[in-house]
Amino acid sequence: MEISPSKIRNFCIIAHVDHGKSTLADRLLELTKTVEKRKMQEQVLDSMELERERGITIKLQPVRMVYKIPNPKSQIPNKSQISNDQKLKIENCDLKIADSEYILNLIDTPGHIDFNYEVSRSLAAVEGAILLVDATQGIQAQTLGNLYLALEQNLTIIPVINKIDLPSANIEQVAEDLVKLLGCEKSAILKISAKTGIGVEKVLEEIVKSIPLPKGKTNAPLRALIFDSFYDSYKGVVVYVRVVDGEIKTKDAISLMASGAKGEVIEAGIFIPELKQSNGLSAGEIGWIATGLKELEKCRVGDTITMSNVKCQMSKGEENIESLPGYKEPKPMVYASFYPKDGNDFDVLRDAFKKLKLMDAAFTFEPESSLALGRGFRCGFLGLLHLEIISERLKREFNLSFELTTPSVIYKIKRRGALPTGRQAKFPEELEPIFSANELPDAGAVSEIHEPWAEIEIITPTEHIGKIMALMEKTRGVYRKTDYLNALSAILTYEAPLA
C-alpha cells in the first residue's frame, strides 16, 4: 500500500556514549506499541550479543513505528508544510488531523567514535535528528561530533535533555549550553527522563511537528539509497534502503548504478524492528530489499538502486536518472593483521571478512604473507574498539582461531635511492606506506619518516585543564587554543600524533 509522504517522518537519535539513546528508543517503541509489553526489554534495538554485554550500540538499527496523536480534537501543522503569502498576509498550512496515524522511521545509531561511520550513513537516510544530552554530563565530545555530521546533512535538530530525574542533573546549565551551541530558543529544548518516561510523549509530538516531510516523487523512476546490508544464505545480499523516488515491489528487476550489478527483488519489507515482508516500498519510506545477489562486493553502501529498464524509460523522453550522493569512503586509523592458526582456514577467514565487510563498510582487508605466520590479512579499523569488536565477531559468529598482530598506525617513508624490486609498481610515488615495524627498512636506507597527526578537541571540566595539558605534553601534543563552553567546561584544541 502506497503511503503518502505527508504521513512519514524519518529521524535518528544522536548522542555521546551513555547519554540514553537506546533507553529513549525503548520508550518510543513502548509508547507507540511497536513492541508488545511482554516482549519489552532493555536495549530492544541492540540485537547483537556483544551490544548487550557491553551496553553500547555497535550497529545502526532501523525500526518503523506507527504513532497516533492521542488528542483527537487537536491539529498539528508540520513546519515544512507552512508558508506565508506576503501579499495577503494569510498563514497557509496543510493541517493534519491529530488522531490520524503517522509512520515514524527511527534509525538508532552508535555513540562511540569508532562507529562514527554508522552514524554518517544513518544521517543520509533521514530528515531530522534528536540531539540527546545527559543532564548530568552536559555536552560531550560525540555530542559535538555527531551534531556536526547532522548539520552537514542539513538535518532539522530537535534538542532534548535527558535524565532530568537524577539528583545531579544540571538542567539549566545544559539548556544554556545548548542555546549557545545551536542558537535555538530555550523553550525549544525538550526535557525528559527516558528511563521513567517523563516528557517522552512530547518528543513524539515534536517529531511530527518539526521534522520535514520526505522529499521525492512516487511517480518518478526508482532511486533508493543503500545505507547498510548483510548476507543471507538463501536470499543473497539484503540491503537496507531509503527510497527517495519511485516505488519498488517483489519481482521487480533492479540495477545498482555504481557497480552495474543486476538482480531481482526476492522480497521487500520494513523493520518492526524485525524484518517483516510487505507489498513493497514507496518514496519516503525506509525498508529492506532481498536482492538475490550472491556477489558480496557488488553491493556497496552508498550505491543507488534503480530499475533495470531505466534506459527504456529514459528513451521515452524522461530525464536522465542521476545517482544519489553516496558516502565518503572511511579512512582506517589503525591496522592489524590476522593469521589463521590452521593454514587451511585462509579461505574461510577471507569469506568471513567479506561478510563482515558487507555489514561494516568502515572495515578494510587485503591479503598479505609472513615468513613466520604464513598467509593472512592486513586489516584497517577506525579505532581499537572497532578492532576488538571485529576480532570477537570472528570468534563467535565464524568460530575461527587466529593470531592477531600488535595494532599500529600507518607510517610513510622516503627511501634513499630507488624502491626495491617488486615495490616499484605498487608504490611509484616517493612516499612508501609502512603498516608494521617488520616492514621498516634499515635506518640507513631511509631519508624521511612521516607519521599521522590529528587535530584533537578535548572537552574537560576547567579544574582538570592543567592535568590534561601535562598529559598532552607527554604525548608530544602541540597546544593550539582553549575555548570555554561555560564557567565549568572548556574545549582544549591540540595537534598530536595518532600513535
KOLRODREN-734879 format. One record per residue (C-alpha): residue in one letter; z, y, x. Coordinates in nm, 2 decimals, always signed. Layout:
<rs>
residuo/z/y/x
A/Z/Y/X
...
</rs>
This chain:
<rs>
residuo/z/y/x
M/+0.00/+0.00/+0.00
E/-0.10/+0.34/+0.14
I/+0.19/+0.57/+0.19
S/+0.15/+0.95/+0.16
P/+0.23/+1.12/+0.50
S/+0.44/+1.37/+0.30
K/+0.69/+1.08/+0.24
I/+0.71/+0.99/+0.61
R/+0.94/+1.12/+0.88
N/+0.91/+0.99/+1.24
F/+1.20/+1.06/+1.48
C/+1.41/+0.93/+1.76
I/+1.77/+0.98/+1.89
I/+1.81/+1.11/+2.24
A/+2.13/+1.15/+2.43
H/+2.32/+1.08/+2.75
V/+2.47/+0.73/+2.81
D/+2.76/+0.65/+2.58
H/+2.73/+0.96/+2.36
G/+2.69/+0.74/+2.05
K/+2.32/+0.68/+1.99
S/+2.35/+0.32/+1.89
T/+2.65/+0.39/+1.67
L/+2.47/+0.67/+1.49
A/+2.17/+0.43/+1.44
D/+2.41/+0.18/+1.29
R/+2.54/+0.43/+1.04
L/+2.19/+0.54/+0.94
L/+2.10/+0.18/+0.88
E/+2.41/+0.13/+0.68
L/+2.37/+0.44/+0.46
T/+2.00/+0.36/+0.39
K/+2.10/+0.00/+0.32
T/+1.83/-0.12/+0.56
V/+2.07/-0.39/+0.69
E/+2.29/-0.58/+0.44
K/+2.66/-0.50/+0.48
R/+2.74/-0.87/+0.56
K/+2.49/-0.86/+0.84
M/+2.61/-0.53/+0.99
Q/+2.74/-0.55/+1.34
E/+2.78/-0.30/+1.63
Q/+2.46/-0.22/+1.81
V/+2.23/-0.37/+1.54
L/+1.92/-0.24/+1.72
D/+2.02/-0.37/+2.06
S/+1.88/-0.72/+2.03
M/+1.88/-0.83/+2.39
E/+2.18/-1.03/+2.51
L/+2.21/-0.80/+2.82
E/+2.22/-0.49/+2.60
R/+2.52/-0.63/+2.41
E/+2.70/-0.74/+2.72
R/+2.67/-0.41/+2.90
G/+2.69/-0.19/+2.59
I/+2.37/+0.00/+2.68
T/+2.03/+0.03/+2.53
I/+1.76/-0.10/+2.76
K/+1.45/-0.13/+2.54
L/+1.33/+0.11/+2.28
Q/+1.36/-0.03/+1.93
P/+1.18/+0.10/+1.62
V/+1.31/+0.05/+1.26
R/+1.19/+0.16/+0.92
M/+1.45/+0.30/+0.67
V/+1.39/+0.39/+0.31
Y/+1.61/+0.69/+0.22
K/+1.67/+0.80/-0.14
I/+1.82/+1.15/-0.17
P/+2.14/+1.10/-0.36
N/+2.13/+1.41/-0.58
P/+1.86/+1.38/-0.85
K/+1.88/+1.74/-0.95
S/+1.82/+1.90/-0.61
Q/+1.50/+1.97/-0.43
I/+1.45/+1.97/-0.06
P/+1.15/+2.15/+0.08
N/+1.02/+2.04/+0.42
K/+0.99/+2.33/+0.66
S/+0.64/+2.22/+0.77
Q/+0.52/+2.25/+0.41
I/+0.64/+2.61/+0.37
S/+0.40/+2.90/+0.43
N/+0.42/+3.27/+0.34
D/+0.14/+3.47/+0.18
Q/+0.18/+3.81/+0.33
K/-0.03/+3.99/+0.07
L/+0.15/+3.86/-0.24
K/+0.48/+3.81/-0.06
I/+0.54/+3.49/-0.25
E/+0.70/+3.19/-0.09
N/+0.47/+2.89/-0.14
C/+0.61/+2.54/-0.08
D/+0.54/+2.19/-0.19
L/+0.88/+2.08/-0.31
K/+0.97/+1.72/-0.32
I/+1.20/+1.59/-0.58
A/+1.51/+1.48/-0.40
D/+1.55/+1.15/-0.58
S/+1.22/+1.03/-0.45
E/+1.21/+0.78/-0.16
Y/+1.12/+0.88/+0.20
I/+1.02/+0.65/+0.48
L/+1.22/+0.73/+0.79
N/+1.09/+0.57/+1.11
L/+1.36/+0.57/+1.38
I/+1.29/+0.47/+1.74
D/+1.62/+0.41/+1.92
T/+1.60/+0.50/+2.29
P/+1.79/+0.42/+2.61
G/+2.02/+0.68/+2.76
H/+2.02/+0.57/+3.13
I/+1.78/+0.74/+3.37
D/+1.64/+0.41/+3.49
F/+1.49/+0.36/+3.14
N/+1.36/+0.71/+3.10
Y/+1.00/+0.58/+3.06
E/+1.11/+0.41/+2.74
V/+1.22/+0.75/+2.61
S/+0.90/+0.93/+2.70
R/+0.69/+0.66/+2.52
S/+0.90/+0.69/+2.21
L/+0.87/+1.07/+2.20
A/+0.49/+1.05/+2.19
A/+0.51/+0.85/+1.87
V/+0.73/+1.08/+1.67
E/+0.75/+1.44/+1.54
G/+1.12/+1.51/+1.58
A/+1.43/+1.42/+1.78
I/+1.81/+1.41/+1.71
L/+1.98/+1.55/+2.02
L/+2.32/+1.39/+2.02
V/+2.60/+1.53/+2.23
D/+2.95/+1.39/+2.27
A/+3.21/+1.65/+2.16
T/+3.45/+1.52/+2.43
Q/+3.19/+1.52/+2.72
G/+2.96/+1.81/+2.63
I/+2.61/+1.85/+2.78
Q/+2.54/+1.59/+3.05
A/+2.25/+1.51/+3.29
Q/+2.05/+1.29/+3.05
T/+2.11/+1.53/+2.76
L/+1.90/+1.78/+2.96
G/+1.66/+1.52/+3.10
N/+1.57/+1.38/+2.76
L/+1.57/+1.72/+2.59
Y/+1.31/+1.85/+2.84
L/+1.09/+1.54/+2.77
A/+1.11/+1.62/+2.40
L/+1.02/+1.98/+2.44
E/+0.72/+1.88/+2.65
Q/+0.60/+1.69/+2.34
N/+0.67/+2.00/+2.12
L/+0.91/+1.80/+1.90
T/+1.14/+1.95/+1.65
I/+1.50/+1.92/+1.77
I/+1.80/+1.86/+1.54
P/+2.12/+1.93/+1.74
V/+2.41/+1.70/+1.65
I/+2.77/+1.70/+1.79
N/+2.92/+1.35/+1.77
K/+3.28/+1.22/+1.80
I/+3.44/+1.52/+1.63
D/+3.72/+1.29/+1.51
L/+3.86/+1.24/+1.86
P/+4.17/+1.44/+1.96
S/+4.00/+1.55/+2.28
A/+3.69/+1.69/+2.10
N/+3.59/+2.04/+2.21
I/+3.36/+2.12/+1.92
E/+3.34/+2.49/+1.95
Q/+3.27/+2.49/+2.33
V/+3.00/+2.23/+2.29
A/+2.84/+2.42/+2.00
E/+2.83/+2.74/+2.21
D/+2.67/+2.54/+2.49
L/+2.40/+2.40/+2.26
V/+2.33/+2.75/+2.12
K/+2.28/+2.87/+2.47
L/+2.06/+2.58/+2.56
L/+1.84/+2.56/+2.25
G/+1.86/+2.92/+2.13
C/+1.95/+2.80/+1.78
E/+2.19/+2.93/+1.53
K/+2.54/+2.78/+1.55
S/+2.51/+2.69/+1.18
A/+2.21/+2.47/+1.25
I/+2.43/+2.23/+1.46
L/+2.55/+1.93/+1.26
K/+2.90/+1.79/+1.34
I/+2.96/+1.42/+1.28
S/+3.15/+1.11/+1.37
A/+2.90/+0.83/+1.39
K/+3.19/+0.58/+1.41
T/+3.36/+0.69/+1.09
G/+3.05/+0.81/+0.91
I/+3.17/+1.17/+0.87
G/+2.87/+1.41/+0.82
V/+2.61/+1.14/+0.88
E/+2.46/+1.19/+0.53
K/+2.38/+1.54/+0.63
V/+2.18/+1.41/+0.92
L/+1.96/+1.21/+0.69
E/+1.90/+1.52/+0.47
E/+1.82/+1.73/+0.78
I/+1.56/+1.47/+0.89
V/+1.38/+1.50/+0.56
K/+1.41/+1.88/+0.56
S/+1.33/+1.97/+0.92
I/+1.11/+1.71/+1.09
P/+0.74/+1.79/+1.04
L/+0.52/+1.56/+0.84
P/+0.30/+1.33/+1.05
K/-0.04/+1.48/+1.14
G/-0.35/+1.27/+1.09
K/-0.61/+1.17/+0.82
T/-0.61/+0.85/+0.63
N/-0.98/+0.87/+0.56
A/-1.07/+0.92/+0.93
P/-1.17/+0.65/+1.17
L/-0.88/+0.44/+1.30
R/-0.68/+0.57/+1.60
A/-0.35/+0.41/+1.69
L/-0.14/+0.47/+2.00
I/+0.02/+0.17/+2.17
F/+0.38/+0.26/+2.28
D/+0.52/-0.09/+2.35
S/+0.42/-0.46/+2.34
F/+0.53/-0.81/+2.40
Y/+0.36/-1.15/+2.43
D/+0.38/-1.42/+2.16
S/+0.25/-1.77/+2.24
Y/+0.08/-1.81/+1.90
K/-0.02/-1.45/+1.81
G/-0.11/-1.33/+2.16
V/-0.02/-0.97/+2.26
V/+0.18/-0.80/+1.98
V/+0.16/-0.42/+2.02
Y/+0.39/-0.15/+1.87
V/+0.18/+0.13/+1.74
R/+0.18/+0.48/+1.58
V/-0.12/+0.51/+1.35
V/-0.25/+0.86/+1.39
D/-0.57/+0.84/+1.19
G/-0.72/+0.59/+0.95
E/-0.57/+0.26/+0.84
I/-0.56/-0.10/+0.96
K/-0.54/-0.43/+0.78
T/-0.53/-0.80/+0.86
K/-0.86/-0.94/+0.99
D/-0.99/-0.60/+1.10
A/-1.19/-0.62/+1.42
I/-1.03/-0.38/+1.67
S/-1.11/-0.24/+2.01
L/-0.89/-0.09/+2.28
M/-1.06/+0.23/+2.40
A/-0.94/+0.23/+2.77
S/-0.96/-0.14/+2.86
G/-1.26/-0.22/+2.63
A/-1.08/-0.54/+2.50
K/-1.17/-0.65/+2.16
G/-0.97/-0.86/+1.91
E/-0.89/-0.93/+1.55
V/-0.58/-0.83/+1.37
I/-0.40/-1.16/+1.30
E/-0.10/-0.98/+1.14
A/+0.03/-0.63/+1.09
G/+0.36/-0.51/+0.97
I/+0.67/-0.29/+1.00
F/+1.02/-0.31/+1.16
I/+1.32/-0.37/+0.93
P/+1.44/-0.40/+1.22
E/+1.29/-0.75/+1.25
L/+0.92/-0.78/+1.24
K/+0.80/-0.80/+0.88
Q/+0.44/-0.86/+0.78
S/+0.29/-0.61/+0.54
N/-0.06/-0.54/+0.39
G/-0.14/-0.30/+0.67
L/-0.06/+0.03/+0.82
S/-0.20/+0.38/+0.75
A/-0.19/+0.73/+0.91
G/+0.16/+0.85/+1.00
E/+0.31/+0.50/+1.00
I/+0.49/+0.32/+1.29
G/+0.45/-0.06/+1.30
W/+0.32/-0.36/+1.49
I/-0.01/-0.54/+1.52
A/-0.06/-0.90/+1.64
T/-0.39/-0.87/+1.83
G/-0.47/-1.23/+1.92
L/-0.55/-1.12/+2.28
K/-0.43/-1.36/+2.55
E/-0.52/-1.14/+2.85
L/-0.20/-0.95/+2.91
E/-0.35/-0.70/+3.14
K/-0.60/-0.58/+2.87
C/-0.32/-0.43/+2.65
R/-0.18/-0.13/+2.82
V/+0.09/+0.10/+2.69
G/-0.08/+0.44/+2.62
D/-0.41/+0.29/+2.51
T/-0.58/+0.38/+2.18
I/-0.67/+0.12/+1.92
T/-0.98/+0.18/+1.70
M/-1.22/-0.03/+1.50
S/-1.48/-0.24/+1.69
N/-1.75/-0.10/+1.47
V/-1.66/+0.26/+1.56
K/-2.01/+0.31/+1.72
C/-2.17/+0.23/+1.39
Q/-1.95/+0.48/+1.22
M/-2.04/+0.74/+1.47
S/-2.42/+0.67/+1.44
K/-2.39/+0.77/+1.07
G/-2.32/+1.13/+1.17
E/-1.94/+1.12/+1.22
E/-1.79/+1.30/+1.51
N/-1.72/+1.11/+1.84
I/-1.38/+0.93/+1.84
E/-1.16/+1.06/+2.12
S/-0.88/+0.85/+2.26
L/-0.53/+0.97/+2.21
P/-0.34/+1.13/+2.50
G/-0.18/+0.84/+2.69
Y/+0.12/+0.84/+2.92
K/+0.18/+0.95/+3.28
E/+0.20/+0.64/+3.50
P/+0.56/+0.59/+3.60
K/+0.62/+0.61/+3.97
P/+0.85/+0.35/+4.12
M/+1.15/+0.48/+4.31
V/+1.30/+0.16/+4.45
Y/+1.12/-0.15/+4.59
A/+1.25/-0.51/+4.65
S/+1.08/-0.84/+4.70
F/+1.12/-1.17/+4.50
Y/+1.05/-1.51/+4.67
P/+1.08/-1.83/+4.46
K/+1.32/-2.08/+4.61
D/+1.08/-2.35/+4.52
G/+0.74/-2.26/+4.66
N/+0.57/-2.44/+4.37
D/+0.72/-2.18/+4.13
F/+0.50/-1.90/+4.27
D/+0.25/-1.91/+3.98
V/+0.54/-1.95/+3.73
L/+0.70/-1.63/+3.88
R/+0.37/-1.45/+3.86
D/+0.33/-1.54/+3.49
A/+0.69/-1.43/+3.42
F/+0.62/-1.09/+3.59
K/+0.30/-1.05/+3.38
K/+0.51/-1.09/+3.06
L/+0.78/-0.86/+3.18
K/+0.52/-0.60/+3.28
L/+0.38/-0.62/+2.92
M/+0.73/-0.53/+2.78
D/+0.82/-0.29/+3.06
A/+0.54/-0.06/+3.17
A/+0.75/+0.10/+3.44
F/+0.78/-0.23/+3.63
T/+0.52/-0.30/+3.90
F/+0.45/-0.61/+4.12
E/+0.20/-0.73/+4.37
P/+0.18/-1.05/+4.59
E/+0.30/-1.05/+4.95
S/+0.40/-1.31/+5.20
S/+0.67/-1.36/+5.46
L/+0.69/-1.59/+5.76
A/+1.05/-1.68/+5.67
L/+1.04/-1.68/+5.29
G/+0.68/-1.78/+5.21
R/+0.48/-1.63/+4.92
G/+0.64/-1.38/+4.69
F/+0.60/-1.05/+4.52
R/+0.69/-0.69/+4.61
C/+0.82/-0.51/+4.30
G/+0.87/-0.15/+4.21
F/+1.15/-0.02/+3.99
L/+1.28/+0.32/+3.86
G/+1.62/+0.25/+4.00
L/+1.88/+0.00/+4.09
L/+1.99/-0.08/+3.74
H/+1.62/-0.14/+3.65
L/+1.61/-0.39/+3.93
E/+1.93/-0.56/+3.82
I/+1.80/-0.60/+3.46
I/+1.47/-0.75/+3.57
S/+1.65/-0.99/+3.80
E/+1.88/-1.10/+3.52
R/+1.60/-1.14/+3.28
L/+1.41/-1.37/+3.52
K/+1.72/-1.59/+3.54
R/+1.80/-1.60/+3.17
E/+1.46/-1.59/+3.00
F/+1.25/-1.78/+3.25
N/+1.51/-2.00/+3.42
L/+1.39/-1.90/+3.77
S/+1.57/-1.92/+4.10
F/+1.46/-1.68/+4.38
E/+1.56/-1.49/+4.69
L/+1.58/-1.11/+4.65
T/+1.55/-0.88/+4.95
T/+1.75/-0.57/+5.00
P/+1.62/-0.28/+4.79
S/+1.45/+0.01/+4.98
V/+1.26/+0.33/+4.91
I/+0.91/+0.37/+5.03
Y/+0.86/+0.55/+5.37
K/+0.53/+0.67/+5.52
I/+0.45/+0.67/+5.89
K/+0.18/+0.82/+6.11
R/+0.08/+0.59/+6.39
R/-0.02/+0.68/+6.75
G/-0.38/+0.58/+6.77
A/-0.57/+0.36/+6.52
L/-0.43/+0.14/+6.25
P/-0.41/-0.23/+6.33
T/-0.69/-0.46/+6.21
G/-0.65/-0.56/+5.85
R/-0.46/-0.24/+5.75
Q/-0.75/+0.00/+5.82
A/-0.94/-0.08/+5.50
K/-0.62/-0.08/+5.29
F/-0.48/+0.24/+5.43
P/-0.77/+0.46/+5.55
E/-0.56/+0.77/+5.53
E/-0.34/+0.88/+5.82
L/-0.01/+0.81/+5.65
E/+0.07/+0.44/+5.60
P/+0.33/+0.32/+5.35
I/+0.62/+0.11/+5.47
F/+0.81/-0.08/+5.19
S/+1.08/-0.25/+5.41
A/+1.23/-0.23/+5.76
N/+1.04/-0.55/+5.85
E/+0.71/-0.36/+5.83
L/+0.82/-0.08/+6.06
P/+0.63/-0.10/+6.40
D/+0.79/-0.03/+6.73
A/+0.92/+0.32/+6.78
G/+0.66/+0.39/+7.05
A/+0.37/+0.32/+6.80
V/+0.50/+0.59/+6.55
S/+0.45/+0.96/+6.59
E/+0.59/+1.06/+6.24
I/+0.81/+0.91/+5.97
H/+0.81/+1.06/+5.62
E/+1.09/+0.98/+5.37
P/+1.10/+1.07/+5.00
W/+1.32/+1.35/+4.89
A/+1.42/+1.46/+4.54
E/+1.54/+1.77/+4.37
I/+1.88/+1.68/+4.21
E/+2.07/+1.86/+3.94
I/+2.44/+1.77/+3.93
I/+2.64/+1.86/+3.62
T/+3.01/+1.88/+3.71
P/+3.34/+2.03/+3.60
T/+3.39/+2.35/+3.80
E/+3.71/+2.21/+3.95
H/+3.51/+1.94/+4.13
I/+3.24/+2.17/+4.28
G/+3.40/+2.16/+4.63
K/+3.42/+1.78/+4.64
I/+3.06/+1.74/+4.52
M/+2.94/+1.98/+4.79
A/+3.12/+1.79/+5.06
L/+2.97/+1.47/+4.94
M/+2.62/+1.60/+4.93
E/+2.66/+1.74/+5.28
K/+2.74/+1.39/+5.40
T/+2.42/+1.25/+5.24
R/+2.21/+1.52/+5.41
G/+2.17/+1.72/+5.08
V/+2.04/+2.08/+5.11
Y/+2.21/+2.32/+4.87
R/+1.98/+2.54/+4.66
K/+2.18/+2.71/+4.38
T/+2.46/+2.69/+4.12
D/+2.43/+2.77/+3.75
Y/+2.72/+2.78/+3.51
L/+2.69/+2.62/+3.17
N/+3.02/+2.77/+3.07
A/+3.36/+2.85/+3.23
L/+3.43/+2.48/+3.27
S/+3.10/+2.33/+3.37
A/+2.84/+2.40/+3.64
I/+2.50/+2.27/+3.75
L/+2.45/+2.23/+4.12
T/+2.09/+2.20/+4.24
Y/+2.03/+2.02/+4.57
E/+1.74/+1.86/+4.76
A/+1.83/+1.53/+4.91
P/+1.67/+1.21/+5.05
L/+1.63/+0.92/+4.80
A/+1.76/+0.66/+5.04
</rs>
